[in-house]
Amino acid sequence: MNRIFFTLLTALSLLSFTNNAPFAAESPAVEEIVNKANLASYYGGDDGRAEISMTITDSQGRKRNREFVILRKDIKDGGDQLFFVYFKKPSDVRKMVFMVHKHLDKDDDRWLYLPALDLVKRIAAADKRTSFVGSHFLYEDVSGRSIVDDNHELIQTTGDSYVLKSTPKDPDSVEFSSYTIWIDRNNYMPMKAEYLDKEGRKYRTVEALLIKDIQGFPTVVKSRVKDHVAKGETVSEFTNIKYNVGLAEKIFTERYLRRPPKAVRK
Amino acid sequence: MTNVTNINLRSRSTPYIISILLAGFFVFPGASQAAPLQDWLYEDLHGFVEIRNGWRLDNDVDEKDVSIAEARLQLDLSKDIFDGSMKFKGDLVGDAVTEELRPELRELNYGFSPTDIMDLKLGRQILTWGTGDLLFINDLFPKDWESFFIGRDDEYLKAPSDAIKGSLFFDMFALDLVYVPVFNNSNFIDGSRISYWNPLLGRTAGRDFILEDHERNQVFRDSEFAGRLSKNIEGVELAFYGYYGFWKTPEGFEPTSGKVIYPRLSVFGASARGAIWNGIGNVEFGYYDSISDKKGTDPFIRNSEIRFLTGYERELAREFTGGLQYYSEYMQDYDAYESNLPPGMKKADKFRHVFTVRLTKLLMNQNLRLSLFGYFSPSDEDVYIRPKVHYKISDNLAAEAGGNIFWGTEDHTFFGQFEDNTNLYAGVRWSF
């Protein structure tokens, strides 16, 4: 899961396929790299739990913090997933829950639970490239960008990385023109992604700052997004990470929005 | 009674004191064993301190110029006990408009799961269901319209219920049942803080004519029952609802006492909500069966009606969402209503149509929120607009300002009657 979080971190989202990978002969086919990176980043174990602390720094150096717990369950490796995000800080969002049923073949279903009103609100999934809780991470970084939304090209193989360039199939649907992603050749973890805007300027970098082995899964425990244009950054730190917790599918339903499970309340 | 608000609050202050005792009881022993009290309070005690002021823009002869002036402390404590969790949330309000210091108990409940497929929640709680956005058809839990119209935080639109809620979760569907032993009415507009159209006087009235309600306070006889059967099919949320109780606002009048009353009501309805056209769409209807006036011939009891709403919300641009709803009330037995209407009374339409618009724009890393919610009724020819600016100065400190703008071509329509209550407000909140 953490990688789940990696998710958070990465734009993993980043990955998708092209049919004509030029380096297919000497390196793994680009589809294979993309698939493996997607699995490594977002699908560690059958499920996972992590606590995340985000520090958001704006262009004037002011800091804000967000703390939340994420639960993730895979319906199928590389396929549909369920996410449950339970907020702990700051206090005006405490006990709010954000839930996502991620689908590969259609728009995700998203809900927000507001405890003060006991209100289960449905949220439109249209624009996934909006800020997640005011941070520099995007919704799509949290629940993952579909690997089929971009064309991927292997542009370089270095000593430790595969370097891919990914271009959106529908350029009007996103704010970037392309991104370059560095994927660790050993474990297929995305280590860094750099985004170019429509003018070709590098405006956003997502990086894994620290990776640890947890239950045999390489896991991002610290990541950072930098905004080079508006300035500012968000650093996420992941603690109490656990894979294969045995989360029941029923946790990801309205019942547990109204009465959060022990797994998040601790 | 002189003031409905006060009555509500008074009846709520006794459980408040009990609750504080209870809170102390269950909370402190557990805390002292596991960890020092300070640690526990640091972890689990939350709340806010808020100051809020508002002013009327029109010179309403019937009401004070100050629409809201209050300082509020909210404390929120929760604690896991046995296999469930106990929750307390209460406010202490210094209200310069009513010139009183009053406690308000918002929540004191215990929630647990007696079996794997069952949840129970007992005590004072906030309850919500249904699909409307600031429109309610099958959500017959109490509202506080006064708070809504004078510019308190949206949280206060939902008034608490003293209830038992049981939920059963089967593979096929989920079933929620709510039992309210003693009727919880909505805090309606009685004239004490907001002037209103008084059909008997045939004019707008305020503090000069505060409506008195005939309270329903007998255990068992004045009980309410509400139920919902729901199911999520491939992302489409379907629900069926039933309610047996009373009109939540006093939709009846008792000529002998001169008091307004809460006639019997039963409601059944259904709703659906799901993702559509890159947004969220919903439909909901309810049949309001006014049991005490089945034929619609009693001019002092509101007729039965069919209520319907449909809505659509989507992101219009980055950090900018828009929502649109259509809502209607269709009066049953209109001929009977017409022929029994006392002479001189303003006649309601057979159909009441309302459109609502919601626009929300987030700026500055989502720390600044500009929002607008508007109700527009072509049949009543009236409007109610709620603009709001909310800025998070830091993680703990937030400021907001907004308005409640009423307008109508006539003085007796739903929103038009509140025209003189148009107000602006501003507040600052420190959360911890």
Interface residues (C-beta under 8 A of the other chain):
Chain A: I56 D58 R62 R64 N65 K89 P90 S91 D92 R94 H101 K106 D107 D109 A116 L117 D118 L119 V120 R122 I123 A124 A125 A126 D127 R129 T130 S131 V133 G134 S135 E175 G232 K250 T253 E254 R255 R259 R265
Chain B: H46 G47 F48 D80 S85 G111 S113 D119 K121 Q125 I126 L127 T128 W129 D154 E155 L157 K158 S167 F169 A174 S230 N232 G235 E237 R273 G274 A275 N278 G279 I280 N282 E313 R314 E315 R318 E319 T321 N365 Q366 N367 K392 S394 D395 N396 A398 S431 F432
